[in-house]
Amino acid sequence: MTDDGFLDGRIQILQPRDGYRAATDPVFLAAAMRAKAGETVLEIGCGVGVALACLLHREQVIAKGLEIQQGYADLAQQNMLRNGLTAEIVQGDLTDMPATFRAQSFDHVMMNPPFYQAARHSAPKDHGKTTAFLEGEATLQDWITTGLRRLKPLGWFTIIHRAERLNEILAGLSKTGDIQILPLAPRCGQAAKRVIVQARKGAAGPLKLHAPLVLHTGTVHTTDGDDFSQPARAILRDGKALVITGR
């Protein structure tokens, strides 16, 4: 295990040294959440709990997490406790949702699904990485459909994923509205590699494609430390919300 600091050390997370390791994606996911104190949030595929911990650090939501790998679910629960946060973490498969979650609906659902289709990519040697990075029986459409099913009417769905799969994400959100797309570009002038997409269940608002959030300064990395842009640093270091304009 390693003990890693997020939000400039405000959150301390235990995670496997050689398994799936959370980086910046769950922090950006949490920052984009519109959830307010007292609202209910479900994260599908919560891993070791980084996104939930970052969200709970900012807002006192009623947080729940679903994680298919028992070891990661146990770590997520441990990470909540050691950071003085409260969240219910349940081990289970989204294709067979545990009864405790199947009986509930939520104000918000967030997710950071596996990025790659198994048929197109080789599996990592570590099983934890394979489960986190490669789709299994549950496809990206299954993730989205399950997430929407757990939302209350007019609830918000939030996903972070690879930009190249945006078309699949939008296809899965065809019955939602108020769709907001925020590209995350590594540097100014470079193509976005990630997108954050939000949608509202049962809403009728138009789709909006926002200007990208540029993550790093300059055209190349030239320093020994990080070179995050000021907006990215405010999120990753200070725990600020990522406000997607045009709401």
C-alpha positions, -999 to 999 in steps of 0.1 A, spaced: 0 0 0 9 36 -4 -6 65 16 -12 93 -10 -23 129 -4 -51 145 -25 -62 181 -24 -28 191 -12 -28 166 16 -63 174 29 -73 139 20 -51 109 26 -58 78 6 -45 42 10 -43 24 -23 -24 -6 -37 12 2 -49 9 -21 -79 -29 -23 -85 -53 4 -99 -42 38 -86 -64 68 -86 -48 100 -101 -65 133 -111 -96 119 -129 -117 112 -97 -107 146 -83 -120 164 -114 -151 142 -113 -159 152 -77 -152 189 -85 -178 189 -113 -206 176 -91 -234 200 -85 -244 182 -52 -252 203 -22 -254 195 15 -281 170 23 -285 157 -12 -279 120 -20 -250 109 -42 -242 74 -56 -209 67 -72 -209 36 -93 -174 21 -94 -160 40 -65 -126 23 -63 -107 33 -32 -130 63 -26 -111 92 -39 -140 110 -57 -163 105 -28 -137 117 -3 -130 148 -24 -168 156 -27 -174 150 10 -145 173 18 -164 201 0 -201 193 6 -218 173 34 -238 151 10 -253 117 18 -228 96 0 -229 60 -11 -205 40 -33 -207 7 -52 -175 -12 -60 -172 -46 -76 -138 -55 -61 -141 -64 -24 -105 -53 -16 -111 -19 -31 -145 -16 -14 -128 -23 19 -101 3 13 -128 28 3 -146 23 36 -113 25 55 -103 57 36 -136 73 46 -131 65 83 -94 76 84 -104 110 69 -133 115 92 -159 112 64 -192 93 62 -201 72 33 -218 38 28 -196 16 6 -212 -17 -7 -194 -44 -27 -215 -54 -57 -219 -56 -95 -238 -28 -113 -254 -55 -135 -269 -71 -104 -274 -40 -82 -274 -48 -45 -309 -45 -30 -298 -17 -7 -292 6 -37 -318 -9 -60 -345 3 -36 -333 39 -36 -331 68 -61 -306 95 -58 -302 132 -65 -269 126 -82 -250 97 -98 -214 99 -107 -190 75 -124 -155 70 -139 -161 37 -158 -134 15 -174 -119 34 -203 -111 5 -227 -130 -22 -245 -115 -56 -238 -115 -67 -274 -93 -38 -284 -68 -37 -256 -45 -61 -238 -53 -68 -202 -28 -55 -175 -10 -82 -155 -27 -69 -123 -63 -81 -118 -73 -49 -101 -60 -28 -130 -78 -51 -155 -111 -46 -138 -106 -9 -135 -94 -2 -170 -111 -28 -192 -149 -33 -197 -161 -67 -185 -196 -80 -190 -209 -44 -183 -204 -21 -213 -202 16 -212 -239 17 -222 -247 -6 -192 -229 18 -169 -249 48 -182 -282 30 -182 -278 18 -147 -267 52 -135 -298 69 -150 -320 42 -136 -309 51 -101 -316 88 -105 -346 107 -93 -365 127 -119 -345 158 -128 -315 143 -110 -280 149 -123 -257 123 -140 -220 130 -142 -193 110 -160 -156 115 -168 -143 94 -197 -120 94 -227 -129 120 -253 -129 94 -281 -159 77 -265 -180 108 -264 -203 96 -291 -212 65 -271 -218 86 -240 -242 109 -258 -260 79 -273 -266 66 -238 -279 100 -227 -304 103 -256 -334 105 -232 -319 132 -210 -315 170 -213 -294 199 -202 -264 180 -214 -231 198 -206 -199 187 -222 -166 200 -208 -134 188 -226 -102 185 -205 -72 195 -227 -37 187 -216 -23 220 -229 -34 250 -249 -38 240 -286 -39 203 -279 -69 180 -284 -88 170 -253 -81 135 -239 -109 135 -213 -144 149 -212 -168 155 -183 -204 151 -193 -234 160 -172 -270 154 -180 -303 158 -162 -328 130 -162 -361 140 -178 -350 175 -186 -355 193 -219 -327 218 -220 -302 220 -250 -268 204 -252 -239 228 -246 -203 222 -256 -181 243 -234 -146 257 -240 -120 232 -227 -104 233 -193 -67 235 -200 -48 215 -174 -12 226 -179 7 258 -187 30 261 -217 33 239 -247 56 213 -231 66 202 -196 98 221 -186 99 220 -148 107 194 -122 74 199 -104 39 200 -118 29 228 -142 -9 228 -136 -28 258 -148 -44 281 -122 -79 267 -127 -66 231 -125 -45 238 -95 -75 253 -77 -93 221 -81 -65 196 -75 -48 214 -47 -74 236 -31 -105 214 -35 -125 241 -54 -156 232 -74 -154 230 -111 -181 253 -122 -194 244 -156 -208 277 -169 -240 281 -188 -262 266 -161 
